[in-house]
Amino acid sequence: MLEVLRGQMQKANQRRQIRLSEQMELEEAAQIQKALLPARASAAAGLNISAATHAMRNVSGDYYDVIPLDQHRSAICIADVMGKGMGAALLMSNLQATVRLLAPQIDEPQELCSRLNRSISSNGMPGRFITFFYGIIDVRTMKITYTNAGHNWPVLAHADGACDRLRTDDAVLGTFWNWTYRQSEVDLRSGDRLALFTDGITECADASGNEFGEEQLCRLISDNVHFPAAVLEQLAMSAVQTHSRGSFADDATLVVAAIK
């Protein structure tokens, strides 16, 4: 009997050690993933960017980036990998590495998305799709050129209180290998605020199940358009957390760009 009890205790200790080891690995993965995202979003002169992300688990399937291309242009992007956990995080890391490799080489967002799509479609991971928005902001011409691969339409708020959406759609990355992506161009104005977000922001719900929603996000950005990017991002994230009582149902990311 004593030997049986000792065996059971030994197995219980082994299980605890395994769980502790797995937790440590997840925490380390979360730290590595956090280090991959831009801690301070540097951009071209005349453009200020602030971002925040909240992982529902240790690691996230959300991705955002800001890549200065030259003194006048910066690439800005956001993505949401279908699924959660380590698998989504690994695919996110692969996406990030590919975007950073291609962005300095390719001037057309539609071509970059086409290249990304072929890469993801060929990686042998069925059922792993990615929504993705990629834009190039040029502060000299005051334009943003962008392609949207099935992602939430960004919010573009103007200093006069008007609020637009970048309303274009294409296939999400990883669905059709030979999809031909399109790009659009929109004029920017001094004082504009551009907000990119994943659906974890707008789909978070209150105690009654009411989602925060895209309309409320539009109003919040528009009503506070005079604030700097960092303040506006913090206001929006605070409003989302208050609405959901800090309980997110999905990874949530928000990126705010301020045009000076």
One Martini backbone bead per residue (centre of mass of N, CA, C, O) as a GRO file, in nm:
protein
  260
    1MET     BB    1   0.059   0.062  -0.022
    2LEU     BB    2   0.301   0.255   0.011
    3GLU     BB    3   0.404   0.219  -0.280
    4VAL     BB    4   0.153   0.330  -0.420
    5LEU     BB    5   0.162   0.614  -0.296
    6ARG     BB    6   0.442   0.686  -0.400
    7GLY     BB    7   0.369   0.658  -0.700
    8GLN     BB    8   0.145   0.875  -0.703
    9MET     BB    9   0.325   1.112  -0.606
   10GLN     BB   10   0.528   1.098  -0.835
   11LYS     BB   11   0.325   1.151  -1.065
   12ALA     BB   12   0.222   1.423  -0.956
   13ASN     BB   13   0.499   1.566  -0.968
   14GLN     BB   14   0.542   1.529  -1.272
   15ARG     BB   15   0.292   1.689  -1.363
   16ARG     BB   16   0.374   1.956  -1.231
   17GLN     BB   17   0.641   1.989  -1.385
   18ILE     BB   18   0.517   1.994  -1.664
   19ARG     BB   19   0.334   2.240  -1.622
   20LEU     BB   20   0.560   2.436  -1.546
   21SER     BB   21   0.718   2.405  -1.809
   22GLU     BB   22   0.490   2.496  -2.000
   23GLN     BB   23   0.449   2.776  -1.873
   24MET     BB   24   0.737   2.878  -1.923
   25GLU     BB   25   0.725   2.850  -2.232
   26LEU     BB   26   0.488   3.044  -2.275
   27GLU     BB   27   0.621   3.293  -2.144
   28GLU     BB   28   0.861   3.298  -2.338
   29ALA     BB   29   0.695   3.327  -2.597
   30ALA     BB   30   0.562   3.596  -2.517
   31GLN     BB   31   0.826   3.759  -2.498
   32ILE     BB   32   0.918   3.715  -2.787
   33GLN     BB   33   0.668   3.831  -2.926
   34LYS     BB   34   0.685   4.114  -2.802
   35ALA     BB   35   0.972   4.175  -2.926
   36LEU     BB   36   0.868   4.172  -3.231
   37LEU     BB   37   0.719   4.409  -3.161
   38PRO     BB   38   0.687   4.741  -3.174
   39ALA     BB   39   0.755   4.942  -2.909
   40ARG     BB   40   0.829   5.181  -3.118
   41ALA     BB   41   0.667   5.359  -3.370
   42SER     BB   42   0.844   5.426  -3.624
   43ALA     BB   43   0.848   5.708  -3.858
   44ALA     BB   44   0.788   5.931  -4.061
   45ALA     BB   45   0.782   6.239  -4.104
   46GLY     BB   46   0.456   6.345  -3.999
   47LEU     BB   47   0.435   6.068  -3.826
   48ASN     BB   48   0.224   5.917  -3.572
   49ILE     BB   49   0.253   5.613  -3.366
   50SER     BB   50   0.017   5.390  -3.193
   51ALA     BB   51   0.014   5.081  -2.988
   52ALA     BB   52  -0.202   4.791  -2.898
   53THR     BB   53  -0.202   4.468  -2.720
   54HIS     BB   54  -0.420   4.173  -2.649
   55ALA     BB   55  -0.383   3.865  -2.503
   56MET     BB   56  -0.581   3.602  -2.420
   57ARG     BB   57  -0.323   3.463  -2.408
   58ASN     BB   58   0.002   3.435  -2.407
   59VAL     BB   59  -0.050   3.420  -2.712
   60SER     BB   60  -0.074   3.562  -3.048
   61GLY     BB   61  -0.252   3.628  -3.374
   62ASP     BB   62  -0.161   3.909  -3.374
   63TYR     BB   63  -0.059   4.185  -3.605
   64TYR     BB   64   0.187   4.451  -3.615
   65ASP     BB   65   0.325   4.732  -3.818
   66VAL     BB   66   0.619   4.954  -3.870
   67ILE     BB   67   0.779   5.068  -4.184
   68PRO     BB   68   1.031   5.240  -4.282
   69LEU     BB   69   1.125   5.345  -4.618
   70ASP     BB   70   1.154   5.659  -4.583
   71GLN     BB   71   1.127   6.000  -4.520
   72HIS     BB   72   0.804   5.975  -4.639
   73ARG     BB   73   0.764   5.656  -4.589
   74SER     BB   74   0.517   5.422  -4.449
   75ALA     BB   75   0.446   5.114  -4.326
   76ILE     BB   76   0.117   4.969  -4.250
   77CYS     BB   77   0.000   4.697  -4.033
   78ILE     BB   78  -0.254   4.427  -4.006
   79ALA     BB   79  -0.340   4.113  -3.825
   80ASP     BB   80  -0.541   3.793  -3.837
   81VAL     BB   81  -0.527   3.484  -3.709
   82MET     BB   82  -0.666   3.196  -3.732
   83GLY     BB   83  -0.694   3.148  -3.417
   84LYS     BB   84  -0.511   3.013  -3.137
   85GLY     BB   85  -0.218   3.021  -2.997
   86MET     BB   86   0.068   2.873  -3.107
   87GLY     BB   87  -0.007   2.841  -3.405
   88ALA     BB   88  -0.079   3.140  -3.456
   89ALA     BB   89   0.194   3.258  -3.358
   90LEU     BB   90   0.375   3.123  -3.569
   91LEU     BB   91   0.235   3.247  -3.816
   92MET     BB   92   0.283   3.538  -3.734
   93SER     BB   93   0.594   3.527  -3.740
   94ASN     BB   94   0.612   3.455  -4.040
   95LEU     BB   95   0.468   3.704  -4.145
   96GLN     BB   96   0.659   3.917  -4.034
   97ALA     BB   97   0.916   3.825  -4.180
   98THR     BB   98   0.800   3.863  -4.468
   99VAL     BB   99   0.722   4.159  -4.458
  100ARG     BB  100   1.010   4.271  -4.384
  101LEU     BB  101   1.135   4.163  -4.647
  102LEU     BB  102   0.934   4.299  -4.869
  103ALA     BB  103   0.882   4.606  -4.816
  104PRO     BB  104   1.161   4.730  -4.935
  105GLN     BB  105   1.101   4.592  -5.238
  106ILE     BB  106   0.785   4.681  -5.240
  107ASP     BB  107   0.556   4.938  -5.359
  108GLU     BB  108   0.305   4.741  -5.389
  109PRO     BB  109   0.052   4.618  -5.204
  110GLN     BB  110  -0.063   4.405  -5.404
  111GLU     BB  111   0.207   4.250  -5.440
  112LEU     BB  112   0.263   4.179  -5.150
  113CYS     BB  113  -0.001   4.015  -5.106
  114SER     BB  114   0.050   3.808  -5.327
  115ARG     BB  115   0.310   3.693  -5.206
  116LEU     BB  116   0.195   3.613  -4.933
  117ASN     BB  117  -0.030   3.426  -5.033
  118ARG     BB  118   0.152   3.217  -5.172
  119SER     BB  119   0.311   3.141  -4.921
  120ILE     BB  120   0.069   3.049  -4.738
  121SER     BB  121  -0.067   2.848  -4.948
  122SER     BB  122   0.223   2.668  -4.950
  123ASN     BB  123   0.262   2.567  -4.629
  124GLY     BB  124   0.060   2.328  -4.540
  125MET     BB  125  -0.197   2.491  -4.372
  126PRO     BB  126  -0.491   2.402  -4.328
  127GLY     BB  127  -0.715   2.657  -4.214
  128ARG     BB  128  -0.496   2.896  -4.237
  129PHE     BB  129  -0.592   3.223  -4.194
  130ILE     BB  130  -0.552   3.581  -4.307
  131THR     BB  131  -0.598   3.892  -4.205
  132PHE     BB  132  -0.507   4.194  -4.411
  133PHE     BB  133  -0.339   4.512  -4.372
  134TYR     BB  134  -0.182   4.731  -4.628
  135GLY     BB  135   0.009   5.039  -4.601
  136ILE     BB  136   0.113   5.352  -4.762
  137ILE     BB  137   0.251   5.639  -4.622
  138ASP     BB  138   0.257   5.973  -4.770
  139VAL     BB  139   0.362   6.291  -4.656
  140ARG     BB  140   0.408   6.439  -4.930
  141THR     BB  141   0.127   6.350  -5.086
  142MET     BB  142  -0.103   6.272  -4.894
  143LYS     BB  143  -0.114   5.937  -4.894
  144ILE     BB  144  -0.289   5.618  -4.918
  145THR     BB  145  -0.177   5.292  -4.999
  146TYR     BB  146  -0.391   4.993  -5.037
  147THR     BB  147  -0.456   4.662  -4.895
  148ASN     BB  148  -0.741   4.429  -4.840
  149ALA     BB  149  -0.741   4.104  -4.672
  150GLY     BB  150  -1.029   4.078  -4.502
  151HIS     BB  151  -1.032   4.320  -4.321
  152ASN     BB  152  -1.099   4.557  -4.126
  153TRP     BB  153  -1.209   4.866  -4.162
  154PRO     BB  154  -1.066   5.145  -4.142
  155VAL     BB  155  -1.029   5.448  -3.967
  156LEU     BB  156  -1.104   5.792  -4.093
  157ALA     BB  157  -1.029   6.087  -3.928
  158HIS     BB  158  -1.117   6.426  -3.916
  159ALA     BB  159  -1.083   6.748  -3.798
  160ASP     BB  160  -1.405   6.810  -3.874
  161GLY     BB  161  -1.543   6.506  -3.785
  162ALA     BB  162  -1.513   6.328  -4.003
  163CYS     BB  163  -1.593   5.978  -4.112
  164ASP     BB  164  -1.413   5.713  -4.251
  165ARG     BB  165  -1.376   5.426  -4.469
  166LEU     BB  166  -1.171   5.161  -4.588
  167ARG     BB  167  -1.367   5.024  -4.852
  168THR     BB  168  -1.215   4.720  -4.894
  169ASP     BB  169  -1.191   4.395  -5.071
  170ASP     BB  170  -1.034   4.076  -5.017
  171ALA     BB  171  -0.884   3.800  -4.990
  172VAL     BB  172  -0.772   3.607  -4.775
  173LEU     BB  173  -0.502   3.471  -4.662
  174GLY     BB  174  -0.485   3.131  -4.792
  175THR     BB  175  -0.718   3.057  -5.010
  176PHE     BB  176  -0.592   3.175  -5.296
  177TRP     BB  177  -0.311   3.144  -5.470
  178ASN     BB  178  -0.411   3.331  -5.748
  179TRP     BB  179  -0.480   3.594  -5.632
  180THR     BB  180  -0.588   3.922  -5.729
  181TYR     BB  181  -0.486   4.213  -5.612
  182ARG     BB  182  -0.582   4.526  -5.485
  183GLN     BB  183  -0.570   4.890  -5.496
  184SER     BB  184  -0.582   5.192  -5.302
  185GLU     BB  185  -0.654   5.557  -5.284
  186VAL     BB  186  -0.604   5.816  -5.029
  187ASP     BB  187  -0.657   6.112  -4.899
  188LEU     BB  188  -0.486   6.332  -4.686
  189ARG     BB  189  -0.492   6.521  -4.376
  190SER     BB  190  -0.435   6.743  -4.163
  191GLY     BB  191  -0.524   6.571  -3.858
  192ASP     BB  192  -0.546   6.292  -3.907
  193ARG     BB  193  -0.698   5.965  -3.815
  194LEU     BB  194  -0.575   5.630  -3.802
  195ALA     BB  195  -0.754   5.312  -3.755
  196LEU     BB  196  -0.645   5.000  -3.654
  197PHE     BB  197  -0.812   4.668  -3.627
  198THR     BB  198  -0.937   4.411  -3.449
  199ASP     BB  199  -1.215   4.216  -3.355
  200GLY     BB  200  -1.147   4.229  -3.046
  201ILE     BB  201  -1.248   4.520  -3.015
  202THR     BB  202  -1.557   4.515  -3.140
  203GLU     BB  203  -1.650   4.217  -2.999
  204CYS     BB  204  -1.663   4.309  -2.733
  205ALA     BB  205  -1.852   4.249  -2.431
  206ASP     BB  206  -2.094   4.287  -2.222
  207ALA     BB  207  -2.308   4.154  -1.987
  208SER     BB  208  -2.540   4.156  -2.233
  209GLY     BB  209  -2.375   4.116  -2.522
  210ASN     BB  210  -2.272   4.391  -2.614
  211GLU     BB  211  -2.101   4.531  -2.850
  212PHE     BB  212  -1.892   4.776  -2.920
  213GLY     BB  213  -1.822   4.838  -3.210
  214GLU     BB  214  -1.764   5.032  -3.495
  215GLU     BB  215  -1.931   5.287  -3.440
  216GLN     BB  216  -1.808   5.355  -3.164
  217LEU     BB  217  -1.519   5.379  -3.265
  218CYS     BB  218  -1.568   5.608  -3.464
  219ARG     BB  219  -1.670   5.815  -3.256
  220LEU     BB  220  -1.423   5.819  -3.074
  221ILE     BB  221  -1.217   5.912  -3.285
  222SER     BB  222  -1.371   6.167  -3.382
  223ASP     BB  223  -1.407   6.310  -3.094
  224ASN     BB  224  -1.061   6.269  -3.059
  225VAL     BB  225  -0.882   6.387  -3.306
  226HIS     BB  226  -0.692   6.604  -3.143
  227PHE     BB  227  -0.528   6.382  -3.044
  228PRO     BB  228  -0.278   6.206  -2.997
  229ALA     BB  229  -0.204   5.888  -3.061
  230ALA     BB  230  -0.152   5.786  -2.768
  231VAL     BB  231  -0.411   5.900  -2.640
  232LEU     BB  232  -0.618   5.770  -2.831
  233GLU     BB  233  -0.540   5.479  -2.778
  234GLN     BB  234  -0.594   5.485  -2.469
  235LEU     BB  235  -0.892   5.564  -2.484
  236ALA     BB  236  -0.989   5.321  -2.649
  237MET     BB  237  -0.887   5.091  -2.465
  238SER     BB  238  -1.040   5.184  -2.215
  239ALA     BB  239  -1.326   5.161  -2.337
  240VAL     BB  240  -1.311   4.859  -2.399
  241GLN     BB  241  -1.250   4.759  -2.110
  242THR     BB  242  -1.501   4.879  -1.981
  243HIS     BB  243  -1.715   4.736  -2.153
  244SER     BB  244  -1.579   4.430  -2.083
  245ARG     BB  245  -1.437   4.421  -1.799
  246GLY     BB  246  -1.160   4.294  -1.921
  247SER     BB  247  -1.316   4.079  -2.118
  248PHE     BB  248  -1.174   3.890  -2.358
  249ALA     BB  249  -1.250   3.681  -2.656
  250ASP     BB  250  -0.991   3.809  -2.796
  251ASP     BB  251  -0.768   3.927  -2.968
  252ALA     BB  252  -0.633   4.274  -2.928
  253THR     BB  253  -0.591   4.548  -3.173
  254LEU     BB  254  -0.436   4.885  -3.187
  255VAL     BB  255  -0.387   5.144  -3.441
  256VAL     BB  256  -0.248   5.481  -3.439
  257ALA     BB  257  -0.251   5.750  -3.679
  258ALA     BB  258  -0.083   6.068  -3.711
  259ILE     BB  259  -0.139   6.358  -3.900
  260LYS     BB  260   0.040   6.665  -3.915
   0.00000   0.00000   0.00000
